[in-house]
Amino acid sequence: MSVSDFTPGSSTGAVDGPSPIAFDFTEEDHEGYVMLAPCGGICNSTVKYMKNRLYDLSCEEGCKIVMSMKDVDFIDSVGLGTMITAHKNCDEYGGMIVYCSMKPMILKNMQLLNMDKFLKITPDLQSALNLLDW
């Protein structure tokens, strides 16, 4: 699954209109887990292109999800809320979602919000896979 180079606001054709936000979302099935990889900003304008699939996966019994954040440039409050809901869904259904490879500034913001105490955040893919190995 891939949403290819979505640019919200580009349909207006107005020169002074909103700046387009590039976004892509891929999903790869691996043995024992699903890898999700958003690219661009996870925000009010783009979250609708990944939310339904993320929620479907997070509500599967015993789900194991890794979300690679290496290509995420920013996360707004709507994006953060989506991440939190996916985490809660996984907990409710006996699964786990691990967010890995965040850019330093995003990780710092997550730490300032104490999200690193609530969400499972790891520095890299191997650390994420180690957490999923239960």
A tleap script that builds the chain and sets N, CA, C and O, in Angstrom:
source leaprc.protein.ff14SB
mol = sequence {
  NMET SER VAL SER ASP PHE THR PRO GLY SER
  SER THR GLY ALA VAL ASP GLY PRO SER PRO
  ILE ALA PHE ASP PHE THR GLU GLU ASP HIE
  GLU GLY TYR VAL MET LEU ALA PRO CYS GLY
  GLY ILE CYS ASN SER THR VAL LYS TYR MET
  LYS ASN ARG LEU TYR ASP LEU SER CYS GLU
  GLU GLY CYS LYS ILE VAL MET SER MET LYS
  ASP VAL ASP PHE ILE ASP SER VAL GLY LEU
  GLY THR MET ILE THR ALA HIE LYS ASN CYS
  ASP GLU TYR GLY GLY MET ILE VAL TYR CYS
  SER MET LYS PRO MET ILE LEU LYS ASN MET
  GLN LEU LEU ASN MET ASP LYS PHE LEU LYS
  ILE THR PRO ASP LEU GLN SER ALA LEU ASN
  LEU LEU ASP CTRP
}
set mol.1.N position { 0.854 -1.173 0.000 }
set mol.1.CA position { 0.000 0.000 0.000 }
set mol.1.C position { 0.894 1.227 0.000 }
set mol.1.O position { 1.846 1.301 0.776 }
set mol.2.N position { 0.601 2.176 -0.849 }
set mol.2.CA position { 1.380 3.394 -0.888 }
set mol.2.C position { 0.509 4.551 -1.342 }
set mol.2.O position { -0.237 4.439 -2.315 }
set mol.3.N position { 0.611 5.648 -0.636 }
set mol.3.CA position { -0.016 6.879 -1.070 }
set mol.3.C position { 1.120 7.678 -1.656 }
set mol.3.O position { 2.027 8.101 -0.938 }
set mol.4.N position { 1.079 7.883 -2.924 }
set mol.4.CA position { 2.225 8.422 -3.628 }
set mol.4.C position { 2.214 9.941 -3.683 }
set mol.4.O position { 1.331 10.542 -4.296 }
set mol.5.N position { 3.179 10.547 -3.055 }
set mol.5.CA position { 3.439 11.980 -3.119 }
set mol.5.C position { 2.190 12.840 -3.054 }
set mol.5.O position { 1.958 13.680 -3.923 }
set mol.6.N position { 1.401 12.630 -2.036 }
set mol.6.CA position { 0.204 13.428 -1.814 }
set mol.6.C position { 0.585 14.867 -1.512 }
set mol.6.O position { 1.482 15.113 -0.705 }
set mol.7.N position { -0.078 15.813 -2.142 }
set mol.7.CA position { 0.184 17.212 -1.872 }
set mol.7.C position { -1.123 17.941 -1.584 }
set mol.7.O position { -1.784 18.424 -2.503 }
set mol.8.N position { -1.500 18.021 -0.293 }
set mol.8.CA position { -2.736 18.703 0.050 }
set mol.8.C position { -2.685 20.170 -0.342 }
set mol.8.O position { -1.633 20.806 -0.277 }
set mol.9.N position { -3.819 20.694 -0.745 }
set mol.9.CA position { -3.886 22.105 -1.099 }
set mol.9.C position { -3.521 22.368 -2.537 }
set mol.9.O position { -3.739 23.475 -3.029 }
set mol.10.N position { -2.967 21.381 -3.236 }
set mol.10.CA position { -2.504 21.616 -4.587 }
set mol.10.C position { -3.642 21.706 -5.585 }
set mol.10.O position { -3.437 22.188 -6.699 }
set mol.11.N position { -4.832 21.259 -5.223 }
set mol.11.CA position { -5.946 21.279 -6.161 }
set mol.11.C position { -6.549 22.679 -6.310 }
set mol.11.O position { -7.337 22.902 -7.229 }
set mol.12.N position { -6.208 23.607 -5.450 }
set mol.12.CA position { -6.787 24.944 -5.525 }
set mol.12.C position { -6.250 25.718 -6.711 }
set mol.12.O position { -6.959 26.552 -7.275 }
set mol.13.N position { -5.019 25.461 -7.099 }
set mol.13.CA position { -4.418 26.158 -8.221 }
set mol.13.C position { -4.036 27.594 -7.885 }
set mol.13.O position { -3.481 28.290 -8.736 }
set mol.14.N position { -4.313 28.050 -6.688 }
set mol.14.CA position { -4.006 29.421 -6.302 }
set mol.14.C position { -2.527 29.561 -5.974 }
set mol.14.O position { -1.949 28.719 -5.286 }
set mol.15.N position { -1.931 30.614 -6.465 }
set mol.15.CA position { -0.514 30.862 -6.201 }
set mol.15.C position { -0.285 31.150 -4.729 }
set mol.15.O position { 0.710 30.714 -4.151 }
set mol.16.N position { -1.210 31.887 -4.121 }
set mol.16.CA position { -1.058 32.251 -2.718 }
set mol.16.C position { -1.742 31.267 -1.780 }
set mol.16.O position { -1.877 31.557 -0.592 }
set mol.17.N position { -2.176 30.113 -2.276 }
set mol.17.CA position { -2.879 29.118 -1.476 }
set mol.17.C position { -1.937 28.418 -0.518 }
set mol.17.O position { -0.765 28.778 -0.404 }
set mol.18.N position { -2.455 27.423 0.163 }
set mol.18.CA position { -1.643 26.698 1.130 }
set mol.18.C position { -0.476 25.972 0.463 }
set mol.18.O position { -0.582 25.500 -0.670 }
set mol.19.N position { 0.625 25.895 1.181 }
set mol.19.CA position { 1.785 25.181 0.665 }
set mol.19.C position { 1.509 23.687 0.666 }
set mol.19.O position { 0.982 23.156 1.644 }
set mol.20.N position { 1.856 23.007 -0.412 }
set mol.20.CA position { 1.625 21.560 -0.441 }
set mol.20.C position { 2.523 20.844 0.562 }
set mol.20.O position { 3.656 21.258 0.808 }
set mol.21.N position { 2.002 19.773 1.130 }
set mol.21.CA position { 2.752 18.954 2.071 }
set mol.21.C position { 2.926 17.588 1.420 }
set mol.21.O position { 1.948 16.868 1.216 }
set mol.22.N position { 4.150 17.233 1.097 }
set mol.22.CA position { 4.408 15.925 0.494 }
set mol.22.C position { 4.219 14.843 1.551 }
set mol.22.O position { 4.645 15.002 2.694 }
set mol.23.N position { 3.579 13.745 1.164 }
set mol.23.CA position { 3.333 12.665 2.094 }
set mol.23.C position { 3.303 11.344 1.344 }
set mol.23.O position { 2.793 11.260 0.227 }
set mol.24.N position { 3.850 10.325 1.967 }
set mol.24.CA position { 3.811 8.975 1.427 }
set mol.24.C position { 3.658 8.031 2.608 }
set mol.24.O position { 4.092 8.341 3.717 }
set mol.25.N position { 3.046 6.888 2.373 }
set mol.25.CA position { 2.818 5.915 3.441 }
set mol.25.C position { 2.929 4.528 2.830 }
set mol.25.O position { 2.169 4.178 1.928 }
set mol.26.N position { 3.876 3.740 3.321 }
set mol.26.CA position { 4.034 2.392 2.799 }
set mol.26.C position { 3.830 1.366 3.898 }
set mol.26.O position { 4.009 1.647 5.083 }
set mol.27.N position { 3.452 0.174 3.474 }
set mol.27.CA position { 3.230 -0.940 4.388 }
set mol.27.C position { 3.912 -2.163 3.810 }
set mol.27.O position { 3.762 -2.470 2.627 }
set mol.28.N position { 4.664 -2.862 4.653 }
set mol.28.CA position { 5.318 -4.102 4.250 }
set mol.28.C position { 5.012 -5.169 5.283 }
set mol.28.O position { 5.197 -4.964 6.483 }
set mol.29.N position { 4.540 -6.310 4.803 }
set mol.29.CA position { 4.323 -7.452 5.690 }
set mol.29.C position { 5.614 -8.243 5.794 }
set mol.29.O position { 6.200 -8.627 4.781 }
set mol.30.N position { 6.051 -8.482 7.008 }
set mol.30.CA position { 7.226 -9.303 7.284 }
set mol.30.C position { 6.764 -10.483 8.122 }
set mol.30.O position { 5.660 -10.478 8.666 }
set mol.31.N position { 7.600 -11.471 8.220 }
set mol.31.CA position { 7.241 -12.617 9.045 }
set mol.31.C position { 7.181 -12.184 10.504 }
set mol.31.O position { 8.209 -11.883 11.110 }
set mol.32.N position { 5.986 -12.153 11.059 }
set mol.32.CA position { 5.811 -11.840 12.469 }
set mol.32.C position { 5.485 -10.399 12.797 }
set mol.32.O position { 5.137 -10.101 13.939 }
set mol.33.N position { 5.584 -9.489 11.832 }
set mol.33.CA position { 5.253 -8.093 12.113 }
set mol.33.C position { 4.938 -7.347 10.817 }
set mol.33.O position { 5.227 -7.823 9.720 }
set mol.34.N position { 4.342 -6.172 10.971 }
set mol.34.CA position { 4.050 -5.284 9.847 }
set mol.34.C position { 4.900 -4.034 10.017 }
set mol.34.O position { 4.964 -3.462 11.105 }
set mol.35.N position { 5.555 -3.612 8.935 }
set mol.35.CA position { 6.361 -2.383 8.942 }
set mol.35.C position { 5.583 -1.293 8.218 }
set mol.35.O position { 5.200 -1.449 7.058 }
set mol.36.N position { 5.357 -0.195 8.917 }
set mol.36.CA position { 4.734 0.979 8.331 }
set mol.36.C position { 5.778 2.074 8.240 }
set mol.36.O position { 6.610 2.224 9.136 }
set mol.37.N position { 5.737 2.839 7.160 }
set mol.37.CA position { 6.735 3.893 6.988 }
set mol.37.C position { 6.086 5.133 6.368 }
set mol.37.O position { 5.961 5.231 5.147 }
set mol.38.N position { 5.673 6.081 7.221 }
set mol.38.CA position { 5.206 7.353 6.676 }
set mol.38.C position { 6.402 8.200 6.242 }
set mol.38.O position { 7.505 8.050 6.769 }
set mol.39.N position { 6.174 9.077 5.290 }
set mol.39.CA position { 7.230 9.966 4.811 }
set mol.39.C position { 6.623 11.353 4.633 }
set mol.39.O position { 5.633 11.522 3.920 }
set mol.40.N position { 7.219 12.331 5.279 }
set mol.40.CA position { 6.699 13.694 5.252 }
set mol.40.C position { 6.178 14.076 6.617 }
set mol.40.O position { 6.708 13.623 7.632 }
set mol.41.N position { 5.166 14.889 6.661 }
set mol.41.CA position { 4.588 15.321 7.927 }
set mol.41.C position { 3.370 14.505 8.290 }
set mol.41.O position { 2.521 14.232 7.442 }
set mol.42.N position { 3.282 14.112 9.560 }
set mol.42.CA position { 2.086 13.447 10.068 }
set mol.42.C position { 1.269 14.544 10.740 }
set mol.42.O position { 1.528 14.930 11.880 }
set mol.43.N position { 0.276 15.033 10.002 }
set mol.43.CA position { -0.464 16.205 10.475 }
set mol.43.C position { -1.922 16.123 10.062 }
set mol.43.O position { -2.346 15.165 9.416 }
set mol.44.N position { -2.672 17.128 10.439 }
set mol.44.CA position { -4.091 17.189 10.153 }
set mol.44.C position { -4.386 16.968 8.668 }
set mol.44.O position { -5.383 16.330 8.330 }
set mol.45.N position { -3.547 17.477 7.787 }
set mol.45.CA position { -3.773 17.361 6.348 }
set mol.45.C position { -3.450 15.994 5.780 }
set mol.45.O position { -3.962 15.634 4.720 }
set mol.46.N position { -2.615 15.224 6.457 }
set mol.46.CA position { -2.135 13.962 5.879 }
set mol.46.C position { -2.549 12.715 6.648 }
set mol.46.O position { -2.537 11.619 6.089 }
set mol.47.N position { -2.909 12.856 7.899 }
set mol.47.CA position { -3.164 11.690 8.748 }
set mol.47.C position { -4.303 10.822 8.209 }
set mol.47.O position { -4.329 9.615 8.447 }
set mol.48.N position { -5.229 11.425 7.496 }
set mol.48.CA position { -6.356 10.661 6.956 }
set mol.48.C position { -5.909 9.601 5.948 }
set mol.48.O position { -6.656 8.663 5.669 }
set mol.49.N position { -4.716 9.740 5.408 }
set mol.49.CA position { -4.226 8.774 4.423 }
set mol.49.C position { -3.575 7.556 5.058 }
set mol.49.O position { -3.205 6.616 4.354 }
set mol.50.N position { -3.430 7.559 6.375 }
set mol.50.CA position { -2.847 6.395 7.039 }
set mol.50.C position { -3.664 5.926 8.237 }
set mol.50.O position { -3.505 4.792 8.689 }
set mol.51.N position { -4.529 6.777 8.751 }
set mol.51.CA position { -5.228 6.492 10.009 }
set mol.51.C position { -6.068 5.215 9.950 }
set mol.51.O position { -5.957 4.368 10.837 }
set mol.52.N position { -6.892 5.063 8.938 }
set mol.52.CA position { -7.762 3.887 8.891 }
set mol.52.C position { -6.963 2.591 8.861 }
set mol.52.O position { -7.296 1.638 9.565 }
set mol.53.N position { -5.909 2.552 8.049 }
set mol.53.CA position { -5.101 1.331 7.969 }
set mol.53.C position { -4.369 1.088 9.283 }
set mol.53.O position { -4.296 -0.048 9.751 }
set mol.54.N position { -3.827 2.141 9.878 }
set mol.54.CA position { -3.132 2.011 11.156 }
set mol.54.C position { -4.084 1.496 12.233 }
set mol.54.O position { -3.717 0.614 13.011 }
set mol.55.N position { -5.290 2.031 12.286 }
set mol.55.CA position { -6.262 1.589 13.286 }
set mol.55.C position { -6.711 0.154 13.026 }
set mol.55.O position { -6.882 -0.618 13.970 }
set mol.56.N position { -6.906 -0.215 11.754 }
set mol.56.CA position { -7.272 -1.601 11.437 }
set mol.56.C position { -6.203 -2.564 11.935 }
set mol.56.O position { -6.515 -3.567 12.577 }
set mol.57.N position { -4.944 -2.259 11.640 }
set mol.57.CA position { -3.841 -3.130 12.073 }
set mol.57.C position { -3.738 -3.183 13.592 }
set mol.57.O position { -3.514 -4.250 14.165 }
set mol.58.N position { -3.903 -2.029 14.248 }
set mol.58.CA position { -3.723 -1.968 15.698 }
set mol.58.C position { -4.859 -2.647 16.461 }
set mol.58.O position { -4.731 -2.910 17.657 }
set mol.59.N position { -5.960 -2.931 15.782 }
set mol.59.CA position { -7.084 -3.616 16.421 }
set mol.59.C position { -7.096 -5.118 16.136 }
set mol.59.O position { -8.052 -5.807 16.490 }
set mol.60.N position { -6.045 -5.626 15.501 }
set mol.60.CA position { -5.928 -7.070 15.283 }
set mol.60.C position { -5.353 -7.715 16.541 }
set mol.60.O position { -4.401 -7.207 17.132 }
set mol.61.N position { -5.932 -8.817 16.932 }
set mol.61.CA position { -5.484 -9.535 18.133 }
set mol.61.C position { -4.001 -9.888 18.025 }
set mol.61.O position { -3.577 -10.519 17.057 }
set mol.62.N position { -3.212 -9.474 19.029 }
set mol.62.CA position { -1.793 -9.810 19.090 }
set mol.62.C position { -0.934 -9.150 18.019 }
set mol.62.O position { 0.133 -9.661 17.677 }
set mol.63.N position { -1.385 -8.033 17.497 }
set mol.63.CA position { -0.658 -7.363 16.401 }
set mol.63.C position { 0.758 -6.963 16.829 }
set mol.63.O position { 1.025 -6.670 17.995 }
set mol.64.N position { 1.632 -6.964 15.853 }
set mol.64.CA position { 3.008 -6.496 16.038 }
set mol.64.C position { 3.298 -5.525 14.897 }
set mol.64.O position { 3.377 -5.909 13.730 }
set mol.65.N position { 3.453 -4.265 15.268 }
set mol.65.CA position { 3.636 -3.202 14.277 }
set mol.65.C position { 4.905 -2.420 14.592 }
set mol.65.O position { 5.150 -2.052 15.741 }
set mol.66.N position { 5.700 -2.174 13.570 }
set mol.66.CA position { 6.839 -1.265 13.675 }
set mol.66.C position { 6.539 -0.101 12.743 }
set mol.66.O position { 6.243 -0.299 11.564 }
set mol.67.N position { 6.619 1.121 13.279 }
set mol.67.CA position { 6.464 2.291 12.429 }
set mol.67.C position { 7.803 3.008 12.367 }
set mol.67.O position { 8.262 3.596 13.346 }
set mol.68.N position { 8.415 2.946 11.198 }
set mol.68.CA position { 9.681 3.634 10.980 }
set mol.68.C position { 9.406 5.121 10.792 }
set mol.68.O position { 8.664 5.513 9.891 }
set mol.69.N position { 10.001 5.936 11.636 }
set mol.69.CA position { 9.770 7.372 11.616 }
set mol.69.C position { 10.941 8.135 10.989 }
set mol.69.O position { 11.014 9.359 11.093 }
set mol.70.N position { 11.849 7.415 10.342 }
set mol.70.CA position { 13.077 8.038 9.833 }
set mol.70.C position { 12.826 9.112 8.778 }
set mol.70.O position { 13.641 10.020 8.615 }
set mol.71.N position { 11.713 9.019 8.066 }
set mol.71.CA position { 11.415 9.991 7.016 }
set mol.71.C position { 10.286 10.943 7.397 }
set mol.71.O position { 9.726 11.620 6.534 }
set mol.72.N position { 9.951 10.998 8.680 }
set mol.72.CA position { 8.904 11.908 9.155 }
set mol.72.C position { 9.564 13.230 9.541 }
set mol.72.O position { 10.478 13.273 10.364 }
set mol.73.N position { 9.078 14.297 8.927 }
set mol.73.CA position { 9.663 15.621 9.148 }
set mol.73.C position { 9.051 16.367 10.328 }
set mol.73.O position { 9.741 17.140 10.992 }
set mol.74.N position { 7.772 16.147 10.596 }
set mol.74.CA position { 7.123 16.786 11.728 }
set mol.74.C position { 5.849 16.039 12.073 }
set mol.74.O position { 5.305 15.301 11.252 }
set mol.75.N position { 5.376 16.240 13.300 }
set mol.75.CA position { 4.146 15.636 13.786 }
set mol.75.C position { 3.375 16.731 14.518 }
set mol.75.O position { 3.907 17.371 15.425 }
set mol.76.N position { 2.120 16.942 14.122 }
set mol.76.CA position { 1.320 17.918 14.859 }
set mol.76.C position { 0.449 17.190 15.881 }
set mol.76.O position { 0.572 15.976 16.046 }
set mol.77.N position { -0.421 17.914 16.561 }
set mol.77.CA position { -1.225 17.316 17.633 }
set mol.77.C position { -2.177 16.243 17.098 }
set mol.77.O position { -2.442 15.260 17.790 }
set mol.78.N position { -2.688 16.412 15.894 }
set mol.78.CA position { -3.571 15.405 15.302 }
set mol.78.C position { -2.775 14.134 15.007 }
set mol.78.O position { -3.256 13.029 15.257 }
set mol.79.N position { -1.571 14.287 14.481 }
set mol.79.CA position { -0.710 13.131 14.227 }
set mol.79.C position { -0.344 12.411 15.512 }
set mol.79.O position { -0.361 11.181 15.567 }
set mol.80.N position { -0.014 13.177 16.546 }
set mol.80.CA position { 0.323 12.582 17.837 }
set mol.80.C position { -0.882 11.847 18.418 }
set mol.80.O position { -0.737 10.759 18.976 }
set mol.81.N position { -2.045 12.425 18.292 }
set mol.81.CA position { -3.257 11.770 18.768 }
set mol.81.C position { -3.504 10.447 18.055 }
set mol.81.O position { -3.957 9.484 18.673 }
set mol.82.N position { -3.213 10.395 16.782 }
set mol.82.CA position { -3.355 9.160 16.008 }
set mol.82.C position { -2.380 8.100 16.498 }
set mol.82.O position { -2.739 6.929 16.621 }
set mol.83.N position { -1.153 8.507 16.777 }
set mol.83.CA position { -0.149 7.579 17.303 }
set mol.83.C position { -0.574 7.037 18.668 }
set mol.83.O position { -0.413 5.847 18.939 }
set mol.84.N position { -1.107 7.890 19.514 }
set mol.84.CA position { -1.552 7.481 20.849 }
set mol.84.C position { -2.724 6.503 20.749 }
set mol.84.O position { -2.758 5.499 21.459 }
set mol.85.N position { -3.676 6.796 19.873 }
set mol.85.CA position { -4.826 5.903 19.700 }
set mol.85.C position { -4.374 4.531 19.207 }
set mol.85.O position { -4.870 3.511 19.686 }
set mol.86.N position { -3.447 4.491 18.263 }
set mol.86.CA position { -2.929 3.209 17.768 }
set mol.86.C position { -2.266 2.439 18.908 }
set mol.86.O position { -2.439 1.225 19.018 }
set mol.87.N position { -1.514 3.132 19.752 }
set mol.87.CA position { -0.871 2.499 20.904 }
set mol.87.C position { -1.921 1.905 21.849 }
set mol.87.O position { -1.781 0.768 22.300 }
set mol.88.N position { -2.955 2.665 22.141 }
set mol.88.CA position { -4.023 2.183 23.032 }
set mol.88.C position { -4.747 0.981 22.425 }
set mol.88.O position { -5.058 0.021 23.129 }
set mol.89.N position { -5.014 1.035 21.118 }
set mol.89.CA position { -5.652 -0.097 20.444 }
set mol.89.C position { -4.804 -1.351 20.575 }
set mol.89.O position { -5.319 -2.420 20.902 }
set mol.90.N position { -3.510 -1.226 20.323 }
set mol.90.CA position { -2.611 -2.378 20.435 }
set mol.90.C position { -2.650 -2.962 21.841 }
set mol.90.O position { -2.733 -4.179 22.005 }
set mol.91.N position { -2.592 -2.108 22.850 }
set mol.91.CA position { -2.666 -2.578 24.236 }
set mol.91.C position { -3.955 -3.336 24.495 }
set mol.91.O position { -3.951 -4.395 25.123 }
set mol.92.N position { -5.056 -2.786 24.008 }
set mol.92.CA position { -6.366 -3.398 24.238 }
set mol.92.C position { -6.478 -4.776 23.588 }
set mol.92.O position { -7.155 -5.659 24.115 }
set mol.93.N position { -5.822 -4.958 22.453 }
set mol.93.CA position { -5.920 -6.222 21.720 }
set mol.93.C position { -4.701 -7.129 21.924 }
set mol.93.O position { -4.501 -8.079 21.167 }
set mol.94.N position { -3.901 -6.840 22.929 }
set mol.94.CA position { -2.770 -7.701 23.257 }
set mol.94.C position { -1.622 -7.638 22.272 }
set mol.94.O position { -0.857 -8.594 22.139 }
set mol.95.N position { -1.501 -6.524 21.586 }
set mol.95.CA position { -0.426 -6.352 20.612 }
set mol.95.C position { 0.530 -5.253 21.031 }
set mol.95.O position { 0.528 -4.812 22.180 }
set mol.96.N position { 1.344 -4.819 20.086 }
set mol.96.CA position { 2.312 -3.770 20.386 }
set mol.96.C position { 2.647 -3.008 19.111 }
set mol.96.O position { 2.763 -3.591 18.033 }
set mol.97.N position { 2.801 -1.694 19.256 }
set mol.97.CA position { 3.338 -0.855 18.192 }
set mol.97.C position { 4.585 -0.176 18.727 }
set mol.97.O position { 4.593 0.357 19.836 }
set mol.98.N position { 5.634 -0.204 17.927 }
set mol.98.CA position { 6.899 0.410 18.308 }
set mol.98.C position { 7.264 1.443 17.242 }
set mol.98.O position { 7.264 1.144 16.048 }
set mol.99.N position { 7.570 2.642 17.682 }
set mol.99.CA position { 7.999 3.716 16.793 }
set mol.99.C position { 9.525 3.775 16.839 }
set mol.99.O position { 10.114 3.886 17.914 }
set mol.100.N position { 10.161 3.701 15.672 }
set mol.100.CA position { 11.625 3.670 15.673 }
set mol.100.C position { 12.208 4.721 14.727 }
set mol.100.O position { 11.533 5.239 13.837 }
set mol.101.N position { 13.469 5.008 14.953 }
set mol.101.CA position { 14.287 5.842 14.065 }
set mol.101.C position { 13.763 7.263 13.895 }
set mol.101.O position { 13.747 7.789 12.782 }
set mol.102.N position { 13.332 7.889 14.993 }
set mol.102.CA position { 12.859 9.275 14.923 }
set mol.102.C position { 14.025 10.221 14.729 }
set mol.102.O position { 15.125 9.991 15.232 }
set mol.103.N position { 13.770 11.281 13.996 }
set mol.103.CA position { 14.770 12.334 13.836 }
set mol.103.C position { 14.989 12.990 15.202 }
set mol.103.O position { 14.062 13.046 16.010 }
set mol.104.N position { 16.199 13.484 15.472 }
set mol.104.CA position { 16.518 14.028 16.800 }
set mol.104.C position { 15.547 15.101 17.311 }
set mol.104.O position { 15.194 15.090 18.490 }
set mol.105.N position { 15.116 16.013 16.460 }
set mol.105.CA position { 14.225 17.075 16.925 }
set mol.105.C position { 12.850 16.514 17.299 }
set mol.105.O position { 12.250 16.963 18.275 }
set mol.106.N position { 12.351 15.552 16.545 }
set mol.106.CA position { 11.063 14.940 16.871 }
set mol.106.C position { 11.184 14.155 18.169 }
set mol.106.O position { 10.300 14.227 19.023 }
set mol.107.N position { 12.267 13.409 18.324 }
set mol.107.CA position { 12.498 12.661 19.559 }
set mol.107.C position { 12.570 13.608 20.754 }
set mol.107.O position { 12.002 13.323 21.809 }
set mol.108.N position { 13.255 14.717 20.595 }
set mol.108.CA position { 13.358 15.694 21.685 }
set mol.108.C position { 11.975 16.216 22.067 }
set mol.108.O position { 11.666 16.342 23.252 }
set mol.109.N position { 11.144 16.519 21.075 }
set mol.109.CA position { 9.782 16.984 21.359 }
set mol.109.C position { 8.964 15.907 22.057 }
set mol.109.O position { 8.193 16.205 22.969 }
set mol.110.N position { 9.129 14.658 21.636 }
set mol.110.CA position { 8.426 13.549 22.300 }
set mol.110.C position { 8.854 13.444 23.762 }
set mol.110.O position { 8.026 13.206 24.641 }
set mol.111.N position { 10.137 13.621 24.015 }
set mol.111.CA position { 10.640 13.568 25.386 }
set mol.111.C position { 10.108 14.737 26.213 }
set mol.111.O position { 9.770 14.557 27.382 }
set mol.112.N position { 10.031 15.915 25.630 }
set mol.112.CA position { 9.491 17.078 26.340 }
set mol.112.C position { 8.024 16.871 26.719 }
set mol.112.O position { 7.564 17.359 27.751 }
set mol.113.N position { 7.302 16.147 25.879 }
set mol.113.CA position { 5.893 15.849 26.146 }
set mol.113.C position { 5.702 14.581 26.975 }
set mol.113.O position { 4.572 14.174 27.246 }
set mol.114.N position { 6.816 13.957 27.377 }
set mol.114.CA position { 6.816 12.687 28.116 }
set mol.114.C position { 6.173 11.538 27.333 }
set mol.114.O position { 5.736 10.549 27.922 }
set mol.115.N position { 6.118 11.670 26.027 }
set mol.115.CA position { 5.565 10.607 25.196 }
set mol.115.C position { 6.490 9.394 25.159 }
set mol.115.O position { 6.041 8.279 24.894 }
set mol.116.N position { 7.779 9.605 25.423 }
set mol.116.CA position { 8.717 8.482 25.463 }
set mol.116.C position { 8.449 7.573 26.660 }
set mol.116.O position { 8.930 6.441 26.696 }
set mol.117.N position { 7.686 8.058 27.636 }
set mol.117.CA position { 7.298 7.243 28.793 }
set mol.117.C position { 6.028 6.442 28.507 }
set mol.117.O position { 5.754 5.445 29.175 }
set mol.118.N position { 5.261 6.879 27.519 }
set mol.118.CA position { 3.977 6.255 27.198 }
set mol.118.C position { 4.077 5.382 25.938 }
set mol.118.O position { 3.704 4.208 25.954 }
set mol.119.N position { 4.580 5.966 24.860 }
set mol.119.CA position { 4.742 5.225 23.613 }
set mol.119.C position { 6.032 4.421 23.656 }
set mol.119.O position { 6.967 4.771 24.375 }
set mol.120.N position { 6.077 3.362 22.897 }
set mol.120.CA position { 7.307 2.571 22.781 }
set mol.120.C position { 8.120 3.163 21.634 }
set mol.120.O position { 7.760 3.026 20.465 }
set mol.121.N position { 9.220 3.823 21.986 }
set mol.121.CA position { 10.076 4.507 21.017 }
set mol.121.C position { 11.476 3.925 21.133 }
set mol.121.O position { 12.045 3.864 22.223 }
set mol.122.N position { 12.027 3.498 20.002 }
set mol.122.CA position { 13.376 2.929 19.998 }
set mol.122.C position { 14.249 3.689 18.997 }
set mol.122.O position { 13.735 4.324 18.076 }
set mol.123.N position { 15.567 3.623 19.181 }
set mol.123.CA position { 16.457 4.376 18.303 }
set mol.123.C position { 16.576 3.805 16.889 }
set mol.123.O position { 16.896 4.536 15.952 }
set mol.124.N position { 16.318 2.493 16.730 }
set mol.124.CA position { 16.515 1.879 15.418 }
set mol.124.C position { 15.613 0.662 15.239 }
set mol.124.O position { 14.932 0.233 16.170 }
set mol.125.N position { 15.622 0.126 14.045 }
set mol.125.CA position { 14.763 -1.006 13.710 }
set mol.125.C position { 15.093 -2.238 14.537 }
set mol.125.O position { 14.183 -2.913 15.018 }
set mol.126.N position { 16.361 -2.543 14.711 }
set mol.126.CA position { 16.731 -3.743 15.465 }
set mol.126.C position { 16.218 -3.677 16.898 }
set mol.126.O position { 15.746 -4.682 17.430 }
set mol.127.N position { 16.302 -2.520 17.526 }
set mol.127.CA position { 15.773 -2.352 18.880 }
set mol.127.C position { 14.262 -2.534 18.909 }
set mol.127.O position { 13.722 -3.087 19.868 }
set mol.128.N position { 13.578 -2.075 17.872 }
set mol.128.CA position { 12.137 -2.257 17.779 }
set mol.128.C position { 11.790 -3.730 17.661 }
set mol.128.O position { 10.866 -4.211 18.316 }
set mol.129.N position { 12.528 -4.442 16.829 }
set mol.129.CA position { 12.282 -5.872 16.652 }
set mol.129.C position { 12.566 -6.657 17.939 }
set mol.129.O position { 11.881 -7.636 18.237 }
set mol.130.N position { 13.565 -6.227 18.688 }
set mol.130.CA position { 13.858 -6.865 19.972 }
set mol.130.C position { 12.685 -6.713 20.944 }
set mol.130.O position { 12.374 -7.643 21.689 }
set mol.131.N position { 12.032 -5.543 20.939 }
set mol.131.CA position { 10.870 -5.338 21.810 }
set mol.131.C position { 9.698 -6.231 21.398 }
set mol.131.O position { 8.937 -6.699 22.245 }
set mol.132.N position { 9.562 -6.463 20.101 }
set mol.132.CA position { 8.453 -7.272 19.603 }
set mol.132.C position { 8.671 -8.763 19.806 }
set mol.132.O position { 7.751 -9.558 19.613 }
set mol.133.N position { 9.869 -9.142 20.192 }
set mol.133.CA position { 10.208 -10.560 20.349 }
set mol.133.C position { 9.800 -11.046 21.734 }
set mol.133.O position { 10.644 -11.232 22.610 }
set mol.134.N position { 8.500 -11.248 21.924 }
set mol.134.CA position { 8.003 -11.738 23.212 }
set mol.134.C position { 7.495 -13.137 23.093 }
set mol.134.O position { 7.037 -13.714 24.079 }
savepdb mol mol.pdb
quit
